Amino acid sequence: MKNSKNNFMKNLLYFFIILVFLSILIISFFAFKKLVLPYDLILKDGRKVSFVAGKIREKLIKRNDLEPVTFSSKDGIKLSGFFIKRKNPIGNVILCHGYQSCKEFLHCVIDMLPEYNILMFDFRAHGKSCGRFRTIGCHEYKDLFAAVDFLKEKTKPNKIFTKKLPLYIIGISMGGSVSIDAVAKKSDLCDALIVDSAFSNLKEVVYNAFKIKSGLPSYPFAPIIIRMVNFVTNSNISKFCPLNCIKKIDKPIFFIHSCIDNVVNPDDTLKMYANSINKKTRLWIGPPCKHGHLRRKYSEKYAKKINKFLRDCRS
């Protein structure tokens, strides 16, 4: 009788362990799917990102200076973009959106830079671009490489563009982190960077984001999620660390972050700024606002600061 009771307790314990293990795998799997698949984020007001982007797109395509364009990433993924051509431009700018966002959400920057040709595009598996997976920065540098090549070809000296123009990259959140990674990989990619609300370490972001959004502890879920992402997308999240890239970049960087950020701690930006090696690198820690929303909430001040930085870079 005693042995039967012991066996029952052992079996119950094994069942409980298996149940916990399966629960961890299931929760991790669903988090993994939301992380890498082209998930249409629902905003706090109940609207989907695609719906809001569509409304913005309807207004943008009415502009006389805007041309819808497509080009392919370095690994063959078709990307969607808008090219804005100016009269007598003084430079070229590429706009890089954040994770789960799209090019349309950067529309307010267009009129902040009236003297610059602008290319805005969707990263892989975002917006109107193709792609099976989002890699949160691990492979998106290939998209940015392709965007730079496309813009250089589009604006190469001819009857319209009589001289080679400097090229600047503005990246928001993930777009900023991707920009840093891309320039570290290819030093002549651009002439200067504006990096707004970027994260300095992707692994830390995954850990923190899971904890905040699920209400569960990061461990053991986050390590399993990271392994799933790495395996399926051929990535290495632990190695995607923009902070380690900064000392490889000799271009001027304008770091921007709000003093209180609900997604990425401003300390990430402060650490990257402290490691920058270019004398023209600048920092603006702005007023409190939502993650990456300084350009919207403080648009006039934002426009003045980024234009001043670009003027300083040309002098």
PEQUINOR-V805387 format. One record per residue. N is the residue number from 1. NEAR is the number of other ideal C-beta (glycine too) atoms within 8 Angstrom. Layout:
n=N near=NEAR
n=N near=NEAR
This chain:
n=1 near=4
n=2 near=5
n=3 near=6
n=4 near=7
n=5 near=8
n=6 near=8
n=7 near=8
n=8 near=8
n=9 near=8
n=10 near=8
n=11 near=8
n=12 near=8
n=13 near=8
n=14 near=8
n=15 near=8
n=16 near=8
n=17 near=8
n=18 near=8
n=19 near=8
n=20 near=8
n=21 near=8
n=22 near=8
n=23 near=8
n=24 near=11
n=25 near=9
n=26 near=8
n=27 near=11
n=28 near=12
n=29 near=9
n=30 near=8
n=31 near=12
n=32 near=12
n=33 near=9
n=34 near=7
n=35 near=11
n=36 near=12
n=37 near=10
n=38 near=8
n=39 near=7
n=40 near=7
n=41 near=7
n=42 near=7
n=43 near=9
n=44 near=3
n=45 near=4
n=46 near=5
n=47 near=8
n=48 near=9
n=49 near=14
n=50 near=7
n=51 near=8
n=52 near=12
n=53 near=12
n=54 near=8
n=55 near=8
n=56 near=11
n=57 near=9
n=58 near=8
n=59 near=8
n=60 near=11
n=61 near=8
n=62 near=5
n=63 near=7
n=64 near=3
n=65 near=6
n=66 near=10
n=67 near=7
n=68 near=8
n=69 near=11
n=70 near=8
n=71 near=12
n=72 near=8
n=73 near=13
n=74 near=7
n=75 near=6
n=76 near=6
n=77 near=12
n=78 near=10
n=79 near=17
n=80 near=12
n=81 near=15
n=82 near=13
n=83 near=12
n=84 near=13
n=85 near=7
n=86 near=10
n=87 near=3
n=88 near=5
n=89 near=13
n=90 near=7
n=91 near=13
n=92 near=15
n=93 near=13
n=94 near=17
n=95 near=14
n=96 near=14
n=97 near=17
n=98 near=11
n=99 near=8
n=100 near=8
n=101 near=10
n=102 near=11
n=103 near=13
n=104 near=11
n=105 near=12
n=106 near=12
n=107 near=9
n=108 near=9
n=109 near=12
n=110 near=10
n=111 near=6
n=112 near=12
n=113 near=13
n=114 near=6
n=115 near=8
n=116 near=13
n=117 near=15
n=118 near=14
n=119 near=17
n=120 near=13
n=121 near=16
n=122 near=13
n=123 near=16
n=124 near=16
n=125 near=12
n=126 near=13
n=127 near=11
n=128 near=5
n=129 near=15
n=130 near=7
n=131 near=10
n=132 near=5
n=133 near=10
n=134 near=14
n=135 near=12
n=136 near=15
n=137 near=12
n=138 near=11
n=139 near=11
n=140 near=13
n=141 near=11
n=142 near=11
n=143 near=17
n=144 near=15
n=145 near=13
n=146 near=13
n=147 near=14
n=148 near=13
n=149 near=9
n=150 near=12
n=151 near=14
n=152 near=10
n=153 near=7
n=154 near=10
n=155 near=10
n=156 near=8
n=157 near=6
n=158 near=6
n=159 near=3
n=160 near=4
n=161 near=9
n=162 near=6
n=163 near=5
n=164 near=4
n=165 near=11
n=166 near=9
n=167 near=14
n=168 near=16
n=169 near=17
n=170 near=15
n=171 near=18
n=172 near=15
n=173 near=18
n=174 near=16
n=175 near=15
n=176 near=17
n=177 near=17
n=178 near=16
n=179 near=16
n=180 near=18
n=181 near=13
n=182 near=13
n=183 near=15
n=184 near=10
n=185 near=7
n=186 near=7
n=187 near=9
n=188 near=3
n=189 near=12
n=190 near=11
n=191 near=7
n=192 near=15
n=193 near=17
n=194 near=14
n=195 near=15
n=196 near=14
n=197 near=16
n=198 near=19
n=199 near=12
n=200 near=12
n=201 near=11
n=202 near=14
n=203 near=11
n=204 near=9
n=205 near=11
n=206 near=14
n=207 near=10
n=208 near=9
n=209 near=9
n=210 near=14
n=211 near=12
n=212 near=6
n=213 near=6
n=214 near=9
n=215 near=4
n=216 near=8
n=217 near=5
n=218 near=9
n=219 near=6
n=220 near=6
n=221 near=15
n=222 near=12
n=223 near=8
n=224 near=11
n=225 near=14
n=226 near=12
n=227 near=8
n=228 near=11
n=229 near=15
n=230 near=11
n=231 near=7
n=232 near=9
n=233 near=11
n=234 near=6
n=235 near=10
n=236 near=7
n=237 near=13
n=238 near=8
n=239 near=5
n=240 near=15
n=241 near=11
n=242 near=15
n=243 near=11
n=244 near=6
n=245 near=12
n=246 near=14
n=247 near=7
n=248 near=6
n=249 near=15
n=250 near=5
n=251 near=11
n=252 near=12
n=253 near=17
n=254 near=15
n=255 near=14
n=256 near=14
n=257 near=15
n=258 near=15
n=259 near=9
n=260 near=7
n=261 near=11
n=262 near=5
n=263 near=8
n=264 near=13
n=265 near=5
n=266 near=12
n=267 near=6
n=268 near=14
n=269 near=17
n=270 near=11
n=271 near=10
n=272 near=17
n=273 near=11
n=274 near=6
n=275 near=9
n=276 near=11
n=277 near=8
n=278 near=10
n=279 near=3
n=280 near=8
n=281 near=12
n=282 near=10
n=283 near=10
n=284 near=9
n=285 near=9
n=286 near=12
n=287 near=8
n=288 near=5
n=289 near=10
n=290 near=7
n=291 near=10
n=292 near=11
n=293 near=9
n=294 near=14
n=295 near=14
n=296 near=7
n=297 near=9
n=298 near=11
n=299 near=10
n=300 near=6
n=301 near=8
n=302 near=13
n=303 near=10
n=304 near=8
n=305 near=11
n=306 near=13
n=307 near=10
n=308 near=8
n=309 near=13
n=310 near=13
n=311 near=8
n=312 near=10
n=313 near=12
n=314 near=8
n=315 near=4
